[in-house]
């Protein structure tokens, strides 16, 4: 079982300033949305791996990716069924739907699904860093510094904090109900809804009790006292952090420049085209990916420096 | 200083006052123990001290509450935060930050202290409570006792003059409770912080308190020094659990022995009893003969004069019971959780009808994992579990539910129906008992648990003790042959505990088995007859309670510690409860 919460490991990535990690995630997302070429997207997805490895969250990453793969499969299948454009027809359904016309499965439809799945994988992979390698307090602080209202940020952070407690609660209540002879999967649909209600109702009222208790405890410690709140922890940007940030911004700018100069584009419809890159295009692409990976490289170097 | 004058409070929507005409003065540096039956108004009174009542809860309030000269009605909870620190019952629901040091900084940040001040105070609070080693840990990974100490440190960082703790140990295991109480006592001793502690189990804290206040039906019914309050025995009627040592000394006193003090600790009790025994030479001479006659006390079987209660089926028919096939048979049981943690290792155990078994052990020693195999909630990784002739490996939880009832600690996890009656019908319905067949069973069970008057009420609105009874009734209405209770008495007041145990004792007499997962030594000493002690997933000891609990270091009841010290006076050293000791001395 992988628990879906911040695990507090002590790695070079975990120790980085949250702004660097947030900027990096934003960078990967922008690049993933910018390029259309499946080659670019595939390599971009793969280039998130060094960060995952350096943060030692591969177990968590793998379990998220299992889910993501399933999602991608769904995208590919649905797109293949729904999109009837494309010139390489693989299968023509023997019936027609009014207005939509005769459905068919085309090579283009499938490849479009694959290409966009790669895009999705790159984004999800980057977001696992947000989930597992940014300390929630740091994230909260960054949000507050970004001028989001403190109370809303606190509430969001609290609600994620209590998710594991909620899962435990649900498990315990389900066990209690099963011990009273309840069979969750038995009976017709109405019976099943009733069965699940027997878990949902205590879960809900326990959660409400919990909310009141948490509110009381926070109130007793002067939450929302009206004064402008101070923050004990700071998000200091070290020189390395600033260097990383500038590399991330540079990588985005470089990506935009490449895209504007016509690289990394791709058309699936009406007919798939061959992906061919010139040597110079390959070279430029690798420079871009190297820039994306400036964060783990510099983070590792930073540790070297601080050890000396 | 706290000064409460003519305080009366109604929760909004209630026409019964939660607090009625309270007058109370508490001096600086006092250690006040607030006790009384559940629903008596203890929590409400606590919440009046830092303004949660009326500012957070609303309701109707009259009278005056002043804390260090601040009128609580006029100052908000936030303003009072630096005067009154409040620690709540549930360790899970009062920590808001991800790791310990930010938890400690939370209150100070809210009050806009400068960063340097926060850093210093966090450091101080960590040291004072003795949790420096936890500072970088995630709060979600701490044990209950650790969490509660973090909660104390987090209010302490605000430099309060008064610390109010609302049943801080009721969710904790004995070790965690001990750690928390040690901290509280030290804060009072060394820093002179006024402590107001709500607590059911008095034996552990009474020696440290200056004063006991008993709240009942929203009124103060007793207020005074611990010796005078507990010494005259009047408060026992109001459900206050008198520590066993005091009970014992009172009984001795009533026999005409002159003991002038009410002992509050084992040590005081030892000295008082030694003195009393020296005086009554007759006892010592009478008993020393007997000691010579039967030197090996631990092998004494239960003597009828000794138990004082009706003879137990197990003792009468030991031979017969062992011929009967056991209700539960565990053979070479191993269980590993998916994460790889091996929770129970090579367990062999059989439990016969009529047995009352306590399964004890530290936290995470495998107690709950073991008993969850008895009703199929967990399946063996290796080995076999047979329950009432059924192989638990292959049976579903629902199939086993006919044979095994499992009561969870928190009654709120059980209850969800609109009425108490439906709650009972739900279980029967699941087991296929419907309509006319179910009716008499429901009536009978409601009667037995004294719930008939609540038949049509919403169960979750009942009081704590009543809810517990409904949860128990909802299991026992199916008349299972085996009943398992997981920590049923944690945080329960003495009177309810005794009621529950009496009932379970009756139940097992009907040739059924009762299995109790617990860490409550005093209760086990009084009510069960066999103890299985687990450690790190293995059975360390399995035997009659007298053998297991006497001579034990951690798991020995207060009276047994006393008895061991009084060996020279001819007191058998395997006595476990006050009643047994009184019987012995008579």
Interface residues (C-beta under 8 A of the other chain):
Chain A: X1 X5 X6 X8 X135 X136 X137 X154 X158 X161 X164 X165 X169 X172 X173 X175 X176 X178 X179 X180 X181 X182 X183 X197 X198 X201 X202 X205 X206 X209 X210 X213 X214 X215 X216 X217 X218 X219 X220 X221 X222 X223 X224 X225 X226 X227 X228 X229 X230 X231 X232 X233 X234
Chain B: X47 X50 X52 X56 X77 X78 X79 X81 X82 X85 X86 X88 X90 X92 X93 X94 X95 X96 X97 X98 X99 X101 X102 X105 X106 X107 X108 X109 X110 X111 X112 X113 X114 X115 X118 X119 X122 X138 X140 X151 X154 X155 X158 X338 X339 X372 X375 X377 X396 X397 X398 X401 X402 X404 X405 X406 X408 X410 X412 X413 X414 X415 X416 X426 X427 X430 X431 X460 X474 X475 X478
